[in-house]
């Protein structure tokens, strides 16, 4: 975390260097722009702001906003008060300030001597809106972002209708891959189906600032959907493009716009946000036996609200909805067979339901070992796994080589090509990465294994594999509001017991 107080203020040296001639016009020495931290002190003296402006430059991410304000104050010294002039000073200081410095007619006037600029009504409102948008964007990008739980994949830990805050600073905020985008919109412009909300001609490489810590086992983590690089605009990320391609074929997917819409690519930071629990860490080996997860051979700790599907047999009667509401059972369906129901239950709810006189028996809805689910990662017949019996699978660790052969290639092919950007070919039984024959691969990222607490209703790593570290967005910290979508305002819509509760 200490690096945050050094790296970001240090980075302000770069745009400050371009104010060399401006410093000289303000009565200072040009070489003062070259000395880290000292140049910011001089900068603050030139614009005649109190010392706390300088001190705020050492508060992570607030300093970005403060430095923008300092650039605006500096350009005001040349009586550049129009909105577009101040915009250029902030966005392209490396062009704008050298031009001001080179023009002999441009004179610097200190704040105590320049004429007061009177803003009109419209300009006051424009400035206020710009200030709010910039401040909110910095907070959303680097500190906190609001998030809504759209599906039941994390029940009962997180419920549909939970509104929570995700800490970007917990693991360190990422620099956006696409820094120029429409404010407060994720990837698609409002009222459109496929118009991108971002510009792609600036695409920055992955960089993460230091945070308060690292991803830890059992954290509730928000991340960019790994298979969200290519999507059908009709299905978005509700159905994986790769699953659709396998089912319908690539040609139909790309030509049948009526049923699939456009097929588009999205950079990492513009892929859908998912939230799951981190089960596997880099270097771990994961195996699932009859629903129980094992980590490096030891049974993992199961979340308190973990759920599975069960067959519930009754004497033919339905279970009173009030009882289901009391037991917080929200997912169930009635089968065609009389007295047969499918329920999604926690262990506690299962035990209570089993006490009811009308319930005859409850059986887990398990998929047996050896029954291959073709939708399970890596979708290869050599790995006949399913959601309840899976693995073992090794989670790659940064800098630690993994053995590569044709048998394990289905597990790591996407990692090598898509996530880490290498070419991969197989010729005469040999594997070539970037044109070189190899029998091992050393990855540049750490990888994680994510699973939902609602184990039978969660599209997670069992279906699409590893989550690279550059896809990690932040940590779910606390729920600030929880609304039950199945209830009205007068029948308990607000879940008061979850309001301002920490995410566990």
C-alpha positions in Angstrom: 0.0 0.0 0.0 2.9 2.3 0.7 3.7 2.3 -3.0 0.4 4.1 -3.7 1.7 7.1 -1.8 4.8 7.2 -4.0 4.1 5.8 -7.5 1.1 8.0 -8.4 2.6 11.3 -7.2 5.8 10.3 -8.9 3.9 9.7 -12.2 2.8 13.4 -12.1 6.4 14.3 -12.9 5.9 13.3 -16.5 3.1 15.8 -17.4 4.8 18.4 -15.2 8.0 18.2 -17.3 6.0 19.7 -20.2 5.4 22.8 -18.2 9.1 23.8 -18.2 8.6 27.0 -20.2 5.4 27.8 -18.2 7.4 27.5 -15.0 9.9 30.0 -16.4 7.1 32.4 -17.4 5.8 32.2 -13.9 9.2 33.3 -12.5 10.6 29.8 -11.6 13.5 27.8 -13.0 12.6 25.3 -15.8 14.8 22.6 -14.3 12.5 22.5 -11.2 10.0 20.5 -13.3 12.4 17.6 -13.3 12.7 17.0 -9.6 10.0 14.6 -8.4 7.8 15.8 -5.5 9.7 19.1 -5.4 8.2 20.0 -8.8 4.7 19.5 -7.3 5.6 21.8 -4.4 6.7 24.5 -6.8 3.6 23.9 -9.0 1.4 24.5 -5.9 3.3 27.7 -5.1 2.9 29.0 -8.7 -0.9 28.6 -8.6 -1.0 30.0 -5.1 -3.0 27.3 -3.5 -2.9 26.3 0.2 -0.5 23.6 1.4 -3.3 21.0 1.7 -3.6 20.9 -2.1 0.0 19.7 -2.1 -0.7 17.2 0.7 -3.7 15.8 -1.1 -1.4 14.7 -3.9 -0.2 11.9 -1.7 -3.7 10.5 -1.0 -4.3 7.6 -3.5 -6.6 8.4 -6.4 -7.9 11.6 -4.8 -4.6 13.0 -6.1 -5.6 12.3 -9.7 -8.5 14.7 -9.3 -6.4 17.3 -7.4 -3.7 17.2 -10.1 -6.4 17.9 -12.8 -7.5 20.9 -10.8 -3.9 22.1 -10.6 -3.6 21.9 -14.4 -6.8 24.0 -14.7 -5.5 26.6 -12.2 -2.2 26.8 -14.1 -3.9 27.4 -17.5 -6.0 30.1 -15.8 -2.7 32.0 -15.3 -2.8 32.7 -19.0 -6.4 33.8 -18.7 -7.6 30.7 -20.5 -11.1 30.5 -19.0 -13.0 28.9 -21.8 -14.2 25.3 -21.2 -12.4 23.9 -24.2 -9.1 25.5 -23.2 -9.2 24.0 -19.8 -10.2 20.7 -21.3 -7.1 20.6 -23.5 -4.9 21.5 -20.5 -6.1 18.5 -18.6 -6.3 16.0 -21.5 -3.2 16.9 -23.5 -1.0 18.9 -21.2 2.1 17.6 -23.0 0.9 19.6 -26.1 -1.0 22.5 -24.7 1.5 23.8 -22.1 4.6 23.7 -24.4 2.5 25.8 -26.9 1.7 28.3 -24.2 5.3 28.4 -23.2 6.6 29.0 -26.8 4.2 31.8 -27.7 5.8 35.1 -26.8 2.4 36.9 -26.5 1.2 34.5 -23.8 2.0 36.0 -20.4 1.5 34.4 -17.0 -0.5 36.4 -14.5 -0.5 35.3 -10.8 -3.9 34.6 -9.2 -3.7 37.7 -7.0 -3.2 40.0 -10.0 -5.5 38.6 -12.7 -9.0 39.9 -13.4 -11.8 37.9 -11.8 -13.6 35.8 -14.4 -17.4 36.0 -14.1 -19.1 32.7 -15.1 -22.6 32.8 -16.6 -25.4 30.6 -15.4 -24.9 28.0 -18.1 -21.1 27.8 -17.4 -21.7 27.4 -13.7 -23.9 24.4 -14.4 -21.6 22.9 -16.9 -18.6 23.2 -14.5 -20.7 21.6 -11.7 -21.7 18.7 -14.0 -18.2 18.1 -15.2 -16.8 18.2 -11.7 -19.4 15.7 -10.5 -18.8 13.4 -13.5 -15.0 13.5 -13.2 -15.2 12.9 -9.4 -17.7 10.1 -9.7 -15.7 8.4 -12.5 -12.5 8.5 -10.4 -14.3 7.0 -7.4 -15.9 4.4 -9.6 -12.7 3.5 -11.4 -10.2 3.5 -8.5 -12.1 3.2 -5.2 -15.7 1.9 -5.0 -18.3 0.7 -7.5 -21.9 -0.1 -6.9 -23.0 -3.6 -8.0 -26.3 -5.4 -8.2 -26.8 -9.1 -7.7 -28.8 -10.2 -10.8 -28.9 -14.0 -10.3 -29.2 -16.5 -7.5 -25.7 -18.1 -8.1 -24.4 -16.7 -4.7 -27.5 -17.5 -2.6 -27.8 -17.6 0.4 -24.7 -15.4 0.9 -25.9 -12.8 -1.6 -29.5 -12.6 -2.8 -31.1 -11.4 -6.0 -31.9 -7.8 -5.4 -28.8 -7.1 -3.1 -27.1 -3.8 -3.9 -23.6 -3.8 -2.7 -20.3 -1.9 -2.9 -17.3 -3.5 -4.5 -13.9 -2.2 -3.2 -11.4 -1.6 -6.1 -8.7 -0.7 -3.7 -8.9 -4.0 -1.7 -6.8 -5.8 -4.3 -5.5 -2.6 -6.1 -7.5 -0.9 -8.9 -6.7 -1.7 -12.5 -5.9 0.9 -15.1 -8.8 0.7 -17.6 -7.9 -1.0 -20.8 -10.2 1.5 -22.6 -9.9 4.8 -20.7 -12.1 6.8 -23.0 -15.7 5.8 -22.6 -19.2 7.2 -22.0 -19.6 7.9 -18.2 -21.4 5.4 -16.0 -22.0 3.0 -18.8 -20.3 -0.4 -18.9 -20.0 -1.6 -22.5 -23.1 -0.6 -24.5 -24.7 2.8 -25.0 -28.1 3.4 -23.5 -31.1 2.6 -25.7 -29.0 0.6 -28.1 -28.3 -3.2 -28.5 -24.7 -3.1 -29.8 -23.3 0.4 -29.9 -20.1 0.4 -28.0 -19.8 2.9 -25.1 -16.0 3.1 -25.4 -13.3 3.9 -28.0 -10.9 1.1 -28.9 -8.1 3.1 -30.5 -6.6 3.5 -27.1 -6.1 0.1 -25.5 -3.8 0.1 -22.5 -2.0 -3.0 -21.2 -2.8 -4.6 -17.8 -1.5 -2.7 -14.8 -2.8 -2.9 -11.3 -1.9 -0.4 -8.5 -1.0 -1.8 -5.1 -4.0 -2.4 -2.9 -4.7 -3.2 0.7 -4.1 -6.9 0.1 -4.4 -9.8 -2.4 -7.3 -12.1 -3.3 -7.7 -14.6 -0.4 -9.4 -18.0 -0.4 -13.2 -17.7 0.2 -13.4 -14.0 -0.7 -16.5 -12.9 -2.6 -14.8 -11.6 -5.7 -16.1 -9.5 -8.6 -14.3 -10.2 -11.9 -14.8 -9.8 -15.7 -16.4 -12.8 -17.2 -13.5 -14.8 -18.8 -15.5 -16.1 -21.8 -16.9 -12.6 -22.4 -14.3 -11.6 -24.9 -16.7 -12.5 -27.7 -20.5 -12.2 -27.4 -23.7 -12.4 -29.3 -25.6 -9.1 -28.8 -28.8 -11.0 -28.6 -27.7 -13.3 -25.7 -24.9 -11.1 -24.3 -23.2 -13.1 -21.6 -26.4 -15.0 -20.6 -25.1 -17.7 -23.0 -21.4 -18.2 -23.8 -20.5 -17.5 -27.4 -18.3 -20.6 -27.3 -21.2 -22.8 -26.2 -23.4 -21.2 -29.0 -20.7 -21.8 -31.5 -20.4 -25.5 -30.6 -24.2 -25.9 -30.7 -25.0 -24.0 -33.9 -21.7 -23.7 -35.7 -19.6 -20.6 -36.4 -21.1 -19.8 -39.8 -24.7 -19.6 -38.6 -23.6 -17.6 -35.5 -22.0 -14.9 -37.6 -24.6 -14.8 -40.4 -28.0 -15.3 -38.6 -28.3 -11.8 -37.2 -32.1 -12.2 -36.6 -31.5 -14.9 -33.9 -28.0 -14.0 -32.7 -27.6 -10.3 -33.4 -24.1 -9.0 -34.0 -21.0 -10.9 -32.8 -18.7 -8.5 -31.1 -15.4 -8.5 -29.3 -14.9 -6.8 -25.9 -11.7 -5.9 -24.1 -11.2 -7.2 -20.6 -12.5 -4.2 -18.7 -15.7 -4.1 -20.8 -16.7 -7.7 -20.2 -19.7 -8.5 -17.9 -19.1 -8.4 -14.2 -19.5 -11.7 -12.4 -19.4 -12.3 -8.6 -18.4 -15.7 -7.2 -16.4 -17.0 -4.3 -12.7 -17.7 -4.7 -12.3 -21.4 -4.0 -8.9 -22.1 -5.6 -5.7 -20.1 -5.4 -2.7 -20.1 -7.8 -0.8 -23.4 -7.4 -3.8 -25.3 -5.9 -5.2 -28.6 -7.1 -9.0 -28.7 -7.1 -11.2 -31.8 -7.1 -14.9 -32.3 -6.5 -16.2 -35.6 -5.2 -20.0 -36.0 -4.8 -20.4 -32.2 -4.5 -17.6 -31.7 -1.9 -14.7 -29.6 -3.0 -11.2 -30.8 -2.1 -8.3 -28.4 -2.2 -4.9 -30.1 -2.4 -6.5 -33.3 -1.1 -8.3 -31.7 1.9 -12.0 -30.9 2.1 -12.7 -27.2 1.7 -14.7 -25.1 4.1 -18.2 -24.9 2.8 -20.0 -21.5 2.9 -22.7 -21.2 5.5 -25.4 -20.6 2.9 -24.3 -23.1 0.3 -27.2 -24.7 -1.6 -27.8 -27.7 -3.8 -30.8 -29.2 -5.6 -32.9 -31.9 -4.0 -35.8 -34.1 -5.0 -38.5 -33.7 -2.4 -41.2 -36.3 -2.2 -44.5 -35.5 -0.4 -47.7 -37.4 0.2 -49.1 -35.5 -2.8 -49.6 -32.2 -0.9 -47.9 -28.9 -1.7 -45.8 -27.3 1.0 -47.4 -24.1 2.4 -45.7 -21.0 0.9 -45.6 -19.4 4.4 -43.4 -22.3 5.5 -41.1 -21.8 2.5 -40.9 -18.1 3.2 -40.1 -18.8 6.8 -37.3 -21.2 5.8 -36.1 -18.6 3.2 -36.6 -21.1 0.3 -37.0 -19.2 -2.9 -36.2 -21.7 -5.7 -38.4 -24.7 -6.3 -40.6 -26.3 -8.9 -43.3 -28.9 -9.1 -42.7 -32.0 -11.3 -45.3 -33.8 -13.4 -45.2 -36.8 -11.0 -47.7 -36.2 -8.1 -45.9 -35.3 -4.9 -42.5 -34.7 -6.5 -40.8 -31.4 -6.2 -37.4 -30.0 -7.0 -36.1 -27.7 -4.3 -32.8 -25.7 -3.9 -31.9 -26.0 -0.2 -29.3 -25.2 2.3 -28.5 -27.9 4.8 -30.5 -26.0 7.5 -33.6 -25.7 5.2 -33.3 -29.3 4.2 -33.3 -30.5 7.8 -36.3 -28.3 8.7 -38.2 -29.4 5.5 -37.6 -33.1 6.4 -39.4 -32.6 9.7 -42.7 -31.8 8.0 -45.2 -34.7 8.2 -46.2 -34.4 4.5 -42.5 -34.9 3.4 -41.7 -38.6 2.8 -38.1 -38.3 1.7 -35.5 -35.9 0.4 -32.8 -37.0 -2.1 -29.9 -35.1 -3.5 -30.0 -34.4 -7.2 -26.4 -35.5 -7.9 -24.7 -36.3 -11.2 -22.8 -39.5 -10.8 -19.1 -39.9 -11.3 -18.2 -40.7 -14.9 -21.4 -39.1 -16.3 -20.0 -36.6 -18.7 -21.6 -33.2 -19.0 -20.3 -31.8 -22.4 -20.9 -28.2 -21.1 -18.3 -28.7 -18.3 -14.8 -27.2 -18.8 -12.7 -28.2 -20.8 -15.6 -29.6 -22.9 -13.4 -32.5 -24.0 -14.2 -36.2 -24.0 -10.9 -37.0 -22.3 -12.2 -35.3 -19.2 -15.6 -36.9 -18.4 -16.5 -34.5 -15.6 -19.7 -33.0 -14.3 -20.7 -30.4 -11.8 -20.7 -32.8 -8.9 -17.6 -34.9 -9.7 -14.8 -32.8 -11.2 -11.1 -32.9 -11.6 -8.5 -33.0 -10.3 -7.3 -29.8 -12.1 -4.2 -27.7 -11.3 -4.6 -23.9 -11.1 -1.6 -22.2 -12.8 0.6 -19.9 -10.7 2.6 -17.0 -12.1 6.1 -17.9 -13.0 5.7 -21.6 -12.2 6.0 -23.8 -15.4 3.3 -26.3 -16.2 3.9 -29.4 -18.3 2.3 -29.2 -21.7 1.3 -32.2 -23.8 -1.6 -33.0 -26.1 -3.5 -34.6 -23.2 -3.5 -31.6 -20.9 -3.7 -29.0 -23.7 -7.5 -28.7 -23.5 -7.1 -27.5 -20.0 -4.6 -24.7 -20.8 -5.1 -23.9 -24.5 -7.3 -20.9 -23.8 -4.9 -19.7 -21.1 -2.0 -19.8 -23.5 -3.7 -18.2 -26.5 -6.5 -15.9 -25.3 -5.4 -14.8 -21.8 -1.7 -14.6 -22.4 -1.7 -13.8 -26.2 0.5 -16.5 -27.6 0.2 -18.4 -30.8 -0.2 -22.2 -30.5 0.2 -24.9 -33.1 0.5 -28.7 -33.1 2.7 -30.3 -35.8 3.7 -33.9 -36.0 2.7 -34.5 -32.4 4.7 -31.6 -31.2 3.4 -28.4 -29.5 4.7 -25.1 -30.8 4.1 -21.8 -28.8 5.1 -18.7 -30.8 6.8 -20.9 -33.3 9.0 -22.8 -30.7 8.6 -26.4 -29.8 7.9 -26.7 -26.1 7.0 -29.3 -23.4 6.2 -26.7 -20.7 4.7 -23.2 -20.4 5.4 -20.5 -17.9 2.5 -18.1 -17.4 2.8 -14.4 -16.7 -0.5 -14.2 -14.6 -1.8 -15.9 -11.5 -5.1 -17.7 -12.0 -8.0 -18.4 -9.7 -10.9 -20.9 -9.4 -14.3 -19.3 -8.7 -17.5 -21.0 -7.7 -21.0 -19.8 -6.6 -22.5 -20.7 -3.2 -25.6 -22.0 -5.0 -23.6 -24.9 -6.4 -26.4 -26.3 -8.7 -27.3 -23.0 -10.2 -24.1 -21.3 -10.8 -22.2 -20.8 -14.1 -18.7 -20.7 -12.7 -15.2 -22.1 -13.2 -16.6 -25.6 -13.6 -18.1 -24.3 -16.9 -15.5 -21.9 -18.2 -12.3 -22.6 -16.3 -9.7 -20.2 -14.8 -10.0 -16.5 -14.0 -6.8 -14.6 -14.8 -5.6 -12.0 -12.4 -6.1 -9.2 -15.0 -9.8 -10.0 -14.9 -10.1 -9.4 -11.1 -12.2 -6.2 -10.5 -12.5 -6.0 -6.7 -13.8 -7.4 -3.5 -17.5 -7.4 -2.5 -17.5 -5.5 0.9 -21.0 -4.8 2.1 -24.7 -4.7 1.1 -26.1 -1.2 1.4 -29.7 -2.2 0.3 -31.5 -5.4 -0.3 -34.9 -5.6 -2.2 -36.9 -8.8 -2.6 -38.1 -8.8 -6.2 -41.0 -11.2 -5.3 -42.5 -8.9 -2.7 -44.2 -5.5 -2.7 -43.2 -2.5 -0.6 -45.9 -3.3 1.9 -45.2 -7.0 2.2 -41.5 -7.0 3.2 -39.8 -5.9 0.0 -36.9 -4.4 1.9 -34.8 -7.1 3.6 -33.8 -5.0 6.7 -31.6 -7.7 8.1 -29.3 -7.4 5.1 -29.1 -3.6 4.9 -25.6 -2.3 5.6 -24.4 -5.9 6.3 -20.9 -7.1 5.5 -20.4 -9.7 2.8 -19.0 -12.9 4.2 
